[in-house]
């Protein structure tokens, strides 16, 4: 893909906002995959001549919001999650927040991280081993752990976090982690207690996993449950009224179009991913009608 000058400027502006989230440009560069500090400096200086299309694409995928062209509305779940994230950051406390798929957890967390300072968002995956997890966490906060052992990486992460002003780590889809990685959080908590906010995000399926772990006295589960205050904090799905508001925020005013989005969304339990897709479809329909009339 060839990028226009305007697109390059938009990516540069997003990169500039991204860098401001970190204490230094070096830390920001270390958190990006396949982007050197020198390349970052050149782009921020507006010197695009030797920057390849592949590099622009790499940057765009990492620093630009995937919500381009789509406006977020203030659902109760989004407002509640933002409030929880701020409180955990301010209080350097820990919380596990659950909600159904499509309630807006990941999108809201990403937005909070993009606009925050010393906020680090890590997407957890099923195939993460402990070394993988620590490597990703180190990269997330801007530490180059090349050649370091898992123990050294862990200590470098801890040492860096405790120097920051009210840092917050958000672990998205934390329920996907294997037990031996998930229970690593006990050690992380012990080192960062009252020094760093930690928020876990997942579906409420995690409750059954903890119930089973505690019932069968599996190592670590009771300890970890205690560290999240023995509570999972739920988010509720979007309401019909909130889906209607999302339509209006995205320029869908026609009553029939709104009804169509609301009806289709209801079939999917108001999953916001489905809402976004429905709104995109309605916009395409409206654009087609306008073109036909012209």
C-alpha positions, -999 to 999 in steps of 0.1 A, spaced: 0 0 0 13 35 -9 5 61 17 -4 97 9 13 126 26 -18 132 47 -19 96 58 17 97 68 11 129 88 -18 112 105 4 82 115 31 106 126 6 124 148 -6 92 163 30 81 169 37 114 187 7 108 210 20 72 216 55 84 225 41 109 250 27 79 270 62 68 279 89 85 300 113 86 271 114 82 233 138 53 239 112 35 260 85 41 234 107 27 206 114 -4 227 77 -10 231 71 -11 193 78 -42 172 102 -38 144 107 0 149 141 14 159 146 46 179 164 61 149 134 54 126 110 68 152 131 100 155 132 105 117 95 101 113 87 124 142 109 150 126 88 148 94 115 132 72 97 106 53 120 101 22 136 68 33 106 53 51 92 23 34 55 15 29 60 -16 50 72 6 79 43 29 76 19 -1 77 38 -15 107 34 18 126 -2 23 116 -11 -12 130 5 -4 164 -2 33 171 -34 41 152 -68 34 166 -88 6 148 -119 28 154 -111 52 126 -144 65 112 -164 51 140 -175 71 171 -178 55 205 -208 63 226 -209 65 264 -224 32 273 -228 23 310 -202 -4 306 -177 20 290 -183 47 317 -180 21 345 -148 6 331 -131 40 327 -140 48 363 -125 15 375 -93 19 355 -88 55 369 -95 44 404 -71 14 402 -44 37 388 -49 64 414 -50 39 443 -24 15 429 -49 -13 436 -60 -45 418 -93 -55 403 -106 -82 380 -134 -70 357 -156 -93 337 -181 -87 310 -196 -106 280 -178 -106 247 -187 -75 228 -194 -53 258 -165 -30 249 -138 -41 273 -109 -41 249 -119 -10 230 -123 10 262 -91 -3 277 -72 6 245 -87 41 244 -78 46 281 -42 34 275 -39 56 244 -49 87 263 -33 79 296 2 83 310 21 53 324 -7 30 313 3 -3 297 -20 -26 279 -10 -63 273 -32 -86 253 -29 -121 268 -31 -153 246 -35 -190 251 -1 -200 238 19 -177 262 45 -194 283 61 -177 312 91 -165 292 67 -153 264 46 -135 290 75 -117 306 90 -108 272 57 -92 261 53 -74 294 88 -60 291 82 -49 256 49 -33 266 65 -10 292 95 -3 270 122 -26 282 145 -44 257 151 -78 273 174 -92 246 198 -117 262 181 -115 296 169 -145 316 132 -147 326 143 -138 362 163 -108 350 135 -96 328 110 -99 357 133 -79 379 139 -52 352 101 -49 348 95 -45 385 124 -21 390 111 1 362 75 1 372 82 12 408 100 43 395 70 55 377 42 78 389 10 58 394 16 32 367 -13 9 356 -10 -24 338 -41 -37 320 -41 -74 312 -68 -80 285 -83 -114 280 -64 -126 311 -86 -157 313 -68 -171 283 -35 -176 302 -25 -210 313 -25 -217 350 12 -215 355 13 -181 338 -18 -168 355 -5 -177 389 26 -158 382 6 -127 391 9 -137 428 46 -129 426 40 -98 405 14 -85 430 38 -92 459 65 -70 443 42 -42 432 16 -40 460 6 -4 466 31 7 439 13 -1 407 -24 -5 396 -33 -38 380 -65 -46 361 -75 -79 346 -102 -80 319 -120 -112 308 -154 -128 302 -171 -142 333 -160 -177 324 -131 -170 347 -154 -174 377 -159 -211 370 -121 -216 366 -115 -200 400 -144 -219 417 -129 -252 404 -94 -242 414 -104 -233 449 -128 -262 454 -100 -287 444 -74 -268 464 -53 -262 433 -20 -244 442 -22 -206 440 -59 -201 432 -70 -191 467 -40 -168 470 -47 -151 437 -84 -148 445 -74 -130 478 -53 -105 458 -82 -95 437 -102 -89 469 -122 -122 463 -144 -104 438 -150 -102 401 -166 -69 391 -192 -73 363 -200 -50 334 -235 -51 319 -243 -53 282 -254 -23 262 -291 -15 264 -315 -8 234 -313 29 243 -275 28 242 -275 11 208 -298 39 195 -274 65 209 -244 48 192 -264 50 159 -269 88 164 -233 93 173 -223 77 140 -247 98 119 -275 72 116 -306 93 120 -332 76 98 -357 58 120 -359 28 98 -322 24 97 -319 28 135 -347 2 140 -328 -22 117 -295 -18 137 -314 -22 170 -332 -54 158 -301 -70 144 -281 -60 175 -307 -76 198 -303 -109 180 -266 -108 190 -273 -97 227 -263 -61 218 -227 -72 211 -210 -39 202 -189 -56 174 -222 -65 158 -235 -30 163 -204 -15 146 -209 -39 117 -246 -30 114 -238 7 114 -212 2 87 -238 -16 66 -264 12 71 -238 38 60 -231 18 29 -268 17 21 -272 54 27 -242 62 5 -256 40 -23 -290 57 -21 -274 91 -23 -253 81 -52 -283 67 -70 -303 99 -64 -275 121 -76 
